[in-house]
Amino acid sequence: MASPASEHRLKLYVELNADVRSLSDGDRNDLRETFRDLVRLLNGLGAPYALFGAYAVAAYVPERRATADIDVVTARDQLTAVRSLAPRHGFRELPKEGDAVIRTFVHRTGVRLDVLFDEVGFADLAATQVISLEGIGDLRVASSADLAYSKLRTQHSIWRRDPQKRATDYGDLIALLRSDASVAPELYTRIVPRSHVAQRDVNVELQSVLMRACRDAGVDFPEQSLIGRLGALPLAGVVLAAVALIVGAGLLAFLLLR
């Protein structure tokens, strides 16, 4: 279960955005109604899911900002199930071209819901915490590390993202780094350069972004281990390093035994 602090922060964030919505439509309860129906929809799937986006970030950081959308991630094979259950809980799907992994639904209250269907890096949703919101129900929320990773990857140069949203994501990344000391090391282990050339190039850039974000957040950048440094080398370099170690050890043994 979630910590009392996480439950309190998310509760305040829902109330904040309910107040913001009431300024435009005069109905403060529509957001809570949306969340109630969303909980019923998600729990009806019988599959892993997690609350993502600004609402999930709010469970971990004290900073709060208004947002218009609710973001959820679930398995790719749940698209048909979500489409089937959505109308029963007051959601209708907006038209979208192609086989997009993000589908948008609108609740009868006008609140927008974006559902991400098993994007790369979020297939395992085991690292979630359950937050119980009074009058709404139990909601599974993504871990702070998964949230931070989702914000980090949008900073990559090949990621198509609105500049303003990219800047917001970077701000969320810094806030998550500040709020949890375990986030930076966890992100680092995910992006240590791999042997595959294309993935290595991507992760090297993300490593640079993480280093800058840690500096901006005022937290230590994780020290790279020997295994990590070897993993960042091309395969040939690893082999040469191993040979050098063996030869050096043999030479040392020979000198000691003379």
Secondary structure, 3 states (H helix, E strand, C coil): CCCHHHHHHHHHHHHHHHHHHHHHHCCCCHHHHHHHHHHHHHHHHCCCEEEEHHHHHCCCCCCCCCCCEEEEEECHHHHHHHHHHHHHHCEEECCCCCCCCEEEEEECCCCEEEEEECCCCCCCCCCEEEEEECCCEEEEEECHHHHHHHHHHCCCCCCCCCHHHHHHHHHHHHHHHHHCCCHHHHHHHHHCCCCCHHHHHHHHHHHHHHHHHHHHHCCCCCCCCHHHHHHHCCHHHHHHHHHHHHHHHHHHHHHHHC
